[in-house]
Amino acid sequence: MEGNATVGQLLHEKGYEVWTTSPSTPVFDALEEMARRNVGALVVVNGERIAGVFSERDYARKIILAGRSSKGTTVEEIMTREVVTVGRSATVRECLELMTEKRVRHLPVLDEGRLVGVVSIGDAVKSIIREQESLIEQLQTYITGAI
């Protein structure tokens, strides 16, 4: 990916799988699913609608630190309700800026209102690193060819 990679390009490379859960899922079960899928968050859906995002951060702050039970609490009770989303045409750099500004680590990707993917902060950082490595390689080739 050269230049300003888009979310669409990133999803094409990483895949379109989105792991979801329902609002009524016990937190413990959602955590098991996250561990099984090796992800840090699940998109909470109610039918076709995004209801929130449940992340490791939600668990740490709203269950562990609050002394609550993960088996007796539903995802809906502790999920992040204000979901920040992006479209396929957003750049990876825009995603990083948005994540920093809104203090989130996962951005659901919508295409015409439909959930088509998720970009994590790790995905975005890897993409930027690949972009920078490619640029460095091009510059080195240019410099050594120009001398």
C-alpha angles and dihedrals in degrees: 000000000000129000117005104348115215129224088247091058091046092051090048088058100039100034138250100259114135121189113212141178135190126251091246095056113117110248090238091058091048090052090051089052091049091051092047091050094039092232133133097220145023126212109237111222132187104196105309094337126095107235098177148304124271114204141172086255091058089051095048095047102035103034111023098036092040092051093237129147119254090207095050097045127075125222089244091063095060108019122118105257100188099075119193111209137182136201129236092260095059114109122240088241090055088051092053091049091049093047091051094046095045095035095233131133101201130053120192110219118225128196113190089338094309122118107242105160150335129245117204126198087250091055091050095048092049090051093051091048091051089049092050093047090051092049092049091050091050092049092049091050090048094048096046091045092049095052 
